[in-house]
Each structure stands twice: as C-alpha cells, then as structure tokens.
Amino acid sequence: MTQFFKFEEDFVASLRCIPMIVRFKLDTCGIKLKLHHWHQFNQLEKETLIYKPCETTIQISEYRQYLRNLVYEKTGEYPKDLDIDINPPWINIDSIPVNIQAKAQEFDFKLTLSQWQTLQPLQRFALIKLSRPSHENNNFLPALKEFDLFRN
C-alpha cells in the first residue's frame, strides 16, 4: 500500500520532490538518490519507484538493481550506496530518537513512548527524517498533527 502524507500534498501531484515512501525504500535498499537524479526520471519511472515493492529480501534486491540501472541510464553514473541499518530507529518501538524529542520540544511538545509505539514504521521514519538538524523541517509540526499526536 502506498502512502503519501498530507504534509507532502504541495509536491506529490507533480512529484517534484522525492516522497517519503520512496525515501523509505531508499534507506531500505541502501541507495543515495539525489534530487537531480529524481528530476531526470519521467512520470512513469517515478511512479514505478513509488509503487514497486521493497519489503522482502528479493524485492529489496530487485528495487535496488532497478534504481541503480535507472540512474545510470539517465545520468551515466551510478548512485552512491548507503549503509543499510539492520536495526533502523523507525523499527525500534522501545525508544524515541533524541532528535525527535528535541524537535518536538521546539513546539512545547513531548512525544510519549506510547504515542511512538502507535505509529506505523513509515510514520516513525518520516518523523526521524523531518527532525534531522540538516533537514528543512517545515513539515515536522504538520506531520505531528497529521499523525494525531499534536493538538493545539
């Protein structure tokens, strides 16, 4: 099941940015896809990356190979590899990453462990990505609201 978040609405229709579902798959298969690579893909290729499964070992391998070949075909270079975390923080339901708590505190909000545990892995992944210091974090608060964690 493909899930786009409401906080992605401003770019999902045009796919001018890499949606979270693809970013999730990139971390799963260990590929660093740059935005300029993404912009080389046509609509069908972007949709393939959105909908192509990337869960089982075989699917992850196929997704990785498809993406590597696609980037090479479009740019003449292979994308960089990422280390694959065998225990990624979005799977760990026993502790909330420090970056998320620090970002939430900027909004006078404290995420509880029980709230963290109710989230789906893709939602936890999104909060992790949106709370990184190097990331433009405009969508962190909208994500908290969308995930029904923050009410003002």
C-alpha contacts under 8 A as a table, 3 or more apart, distances in Angstrom:
res1	aa1	res2	aa2	distance
1	M	51	Y	7.91
2	T	21	I	7.07
2	T	50	I	7.11
2	T	51	Y	6.40
3	Q	21	I	6.63
4	F	8	E	6.77
4	F	9	E	7.93
4	F	12	V	7.57
4	F	19	P	7.18
4	F	20	M	7.27
4	F	21	I	6.97
5	F	8	E	5.37
5	F	9	E	7.03
5	F	20	M	7.95
5	F	143	A	7.94
5	F	146	E	7.93
6	K	9	E	5.22
6	K	143	A	7.98
6	K	146	E	7.04
7	F	10	D	7.48
7	F	139	N	6.13
7	F	142	P	6.01
7	F	143	A	6.29
7	F	146	E	7.69
8	E	11	F	5.89
8	E	12	V	5.85
8	E	19	P	7.11
9	E	12	V	5.28
9	E	13	A	7.03
10	D	13	A	7.31
11	F	14	S	5.58
11	F	15	L	5.55
11	F	16	R	5.81
11	F	17	C	6.22
12	V	15	L	4.70
12	V	16	R	7.23
12	V	17	C	7.40
12	V	19	P	6.93
15	L	18	I	6.74
15	L	19	P	7.42
15	L	43	Q	7.89
15	L	46	K	7.61
16	R	39	H	7.05
17	C	35	L	7.09
17	C	38	W	7.70
18	I	22	V	6.44
18	I	23	R	6.68
18	I	35	L	7.16
18	I	38	W	7.05
19	P	22	V	5.53
19	P	23	R	6.36
20	M	23	R	4.82
20	M	24	F	5.90
20	M	122	L	7.88
20	M	126	A	6.54
21	I	24	F	5.09
21	I	25	K	6.41
21	I	50	I	6.56
21	I	122	L	7.30
22	V	25	K	4.98
22	V	26	L	6.11
22	V	49	L	6.49
22	V	50	I	5.64
23	R	26	L	4.93
23	R	27	D	6.37
24	F	27	D	5.37
24	F	28	T	6.26
24	F	122	L	7.02
24	F	125	F	7.01
25	K	28	T	4.79
25	K	29	C	6.10
25	K	54	C	6.20
26	L	29	C	5.29
26	L	30	G	5.75
26	L	31	I	5.14
26	L	32	K	6.69
26	L	33	L	7.27
27	D	30	G	5.09
27	D	31	I	6.51
27	D	32	K	7.83
27	D	82	L	7.25
27	D	84	I	6.62
28	T	54	C	7.50
28	T	60	I	7.12
28	T	84	I	6.55
29	C	54	C	7.66
29	C	60	I	5.49
29	C	61	S	6.97
29	C	63	Y	7.13
29	C	64	R	5.54
29	C	84	I	7.01
30	G	64	R	7.49
30	G	81	D	5.57
30	G	82	L	4.40
30	G	83	D	5.79
30	G	84	I	5.28
31	I	64	R	7.07
31	I	68	R	7.98
31	I	79	P	6.54
31	I	80	K	6.07
31	I	81	D	4.73
31	I	82	L	5.25
32	K	79	P	6.01
32	K	80	K	5.23
32	K	81	D	5.81
32	K	82	L	5.91
33	L	37	H	6.43
33	L	38	W	7.13
33	L	79	P	6.15
33	L	80	K	7.46
34	K	37	H	5.24
34	K	38	W	6.52
34	K	79	P	7.93
35	L	38	W	4.94
35	L	39	H	6.22
36	H	39	H	5.07
36	H	40	Q	6.60
37	H	40	Q	5.30
37	H	41	F	7.09
37	H	71	V	6.42
37	H	74	K	7.75
37	H	75	T	7.25
38	W	41	F	5.52
38	W	46	K	7.57
39	H	42	N	7.78
40	Q	74	K	6.30
40	Q	75	T	7.71
41	F	44	L	7.97
41	F	45	E	5.71
41	F	46	K	6.15
41	F	74	K	7.36
42	N	45	E	5.34
42	N	46	K	6.29
43	Q	46	K	5.16
43	Q	47	E	6.13
44	L	47	E	5.03
44	L	48	T	6.07
45	E	48	T	4.98
45	E	49	L	6.39
46	K	49	L	5.16
46	K	50	I	6.33
47	E	50	I	4.89
47	E	51	Y	6.10
48	T	51	Y	5.29
48	T	52	K	5.45
49	L	52	K	5.46
49	L	63	Y	7.87
49	L	67	L	7.74
52	K	63	Y	7.07
53	P	59	Q	6.04
53	P	60	I	7.67
53	P	63	Y	7.36
54	C	59	Q	4.85
54	C	60	I	4.63
54	C	62	E	8.00
54	C	63	Y	6.15
55	E	59	Q	5.92
55	E	60	I	6.00
56	T	59	Q	5.08
56	T	60	I	6.01
57	T	60	I	5.19
57	T	61	S	6.23
58	I	61	S	5.14
58	I	62	E	6.15
59	Q	62	E	5.02
59	Q	63	Y	5.94
60	I	63	Y	5.10
60	I	64	R	6.06
61	S	64	R	5.13
61	S	65	Q	6.19
62	E	65	Q	5.15
62	E	66	Y	6.01
63	Y	66	Y	5.13
63	Y	67	L	6.08
64	R	67	L	5.24
64	R	68	R	6.08
65	Q	68	R	5.14
65	Q	69	N	6.08
66	Y	69	N	5.31
66	Y	70	L	6.06
67	L	70	L	4.96
67	L	71	V	6.11
68	R	71	V	5.34
68	R	72	Y	6.19
68	R	78	Y	5.85
68	R	79	P	6.27
69	N	72	Y	5.09
69	N	73	E	5.97
69	N	78	Y	7.47
70	L	73	E	5.05
70	L	74	K	6.21
71	V	74	K	5.21
71	V	75	T	5.83
71	V	76	G	7.32
71	V	77	E	6.75
71	V	78	Y	6.03
71	V	79	P	6.55
72	Y	75	T	5.26
72	Y	76	G	4.57
72	Y	77	E	4.75
72	Y	78	Y	5.00
72	Y	79	P	7.60
73	E	76	G	5.90
73	E	77	E	7.95
75	T	78	Y	7.90
85	D	88	P	5.17
87	N	91	I	6.83
87	N	92	N	7.36
88	P	91	I	5.66
88	P	92	N	6.95
89	P	92	N	5.11
89	P	97	P	7.07
89	P	125	F	7.84
90	W	93	I	7.39
90	W	121	P	5.51
90	W	122	L	7.53
90	W	124	R	5.05
90	W	125	F	5.11
90	W	128	I	7.41
91	I	121	P	6.01
91	I	124	R	7.93
92	N	95	S	6.42
92	N	96	I	7.99
93	I	96	I	7.36
93	I	113	L	7.71
93	I	116	W	6.67
93	I	117	Q	5.24
94	D	113	L	7.20
94	D	117	Q	7.62
95	S	113	L	6.78
96	I	100	I	7.01
96	I	101	Q	7.19
96	I	113	L	6.74
96	I	116	W	6.87
97	P	100	I	5.56
97	P	101	Q	6.79
97	P	128	I	7.43
98	V	101	Q	5.22
98	V	102	A	6.14
99	N	102	A	5.07
99	N	103	K	6.07
99	N	128	I	7.30
99	N	131	S	5.76
99	N	132	R	6.39
99	N	133	P	7.80
100	I	103	K	5.14
100	I	104	A	6.01
100	I	127	L	6.71
100	I	128	I	6.22
100	I	131	S	5.37
100	I	132	R	7.93
101	Q	104	A	5.03
101	Q	105	Q	6.05
101	Q	110	K	6.47
101	Q	111	L	6.60
102	A	105	Q	5.13
102	A	106	E	6.76
103	K	106	E	5.33
103	K	107	F	7.42
103	K	131	S	5.76
103	K	140	F	7.95
104	A	107	F	5.47
104	A	108	D	6.63
104	A	109	F	5.09
104	A	110	K	6.03
104	A	111	L	7.06
104	A	141	L	7.92
105	Q	108	D	4.66
105	Q	109	F	5.03
105	Q	110	K	6.14
106	E	109	F	7.29
107	F	141	L	7.79
109	F	150	F	7.47
111	L	115	Q	6.51
111	L	116	W	6.98
111	L	149	L	7.58
112	T	115	Q	5.19
112	T	116	W	6.32
113	L	116	W	4.96
113	L	117	Q	6.14
114	S	117	Q	5.05
114	S	118	T	6.46
115	Q	118	T	5.28
115	Q	119	L	6.85
115	Q	149	L	7.04
116	W	119	L	5.57
116	W	124	R	7.35
119	L	123	Q	5.90
119	L	124	R	6.21
119	L	147	F	7.65
120	Q	123	Q	5.22
120	Q	124	R	6.36
121	P	124	R	5.07
121	P	125	F	6.00
122	L	125	F	4.91
122	L	126	A	6.13
123	Q	126	A	5.05
123	Q	127	L	6.36
123	Q	147	F	7.53
124	R	127	L	5.19
124	R	128	I	6.23
125	F	128	I	5.11
125	F	129	K	6.21
126	A	129	K	5.13
126	A	130	L	5.96
126	A	143	A	7.94
127	L	130	L	5.02
127	L	131	S	5.98
127	L	140	F	6.64
127	L	143	A	7.19
127	L	144	L	7.91
128	I	131	S	5.30
128	I	132	R	6.59
129	K	132	R	5.64
129	K	135	H	7.39
130	L	135	H	6.43
130	L	136	E	7.44
130	L	137	N	5.40
130	L	139	N	6.70
130	L	140	F	5.39
131	S	135	H	7.11
131	S	137	N	6.40
131	S	140	F	6.63
132	R	135	H	5.33
132	R	137	N	7.68
133	P	136	E	7.93
137	N	140	F	5.56
138	N	141	L	7.20
138	N	142	P	7.87
139	N	142	P	5.15
139	N	143	A	5.92
140	F	143	A	5.11
140	F	144	L	6.31
141	L	144	L	5.02
141	L	145	K	6.27
141	L	150	F	7.87
142	P	145	K	5.08
142	P	146	E	5.97
143	A	146	E	4.91
143	A	147	F	6.00
144	L	147	F	5.24
144	L	148	D	6.34
144	L	149	L	5.21
144	L	150	F	5.42
145	K	148	D	4.99
145	K	149	L	5.72
145	K	150	F	4.90
145	K	151	R	6.49
146	E	149	L	7.54
147	F	150	F	7.91
148	D	151	R	7.33
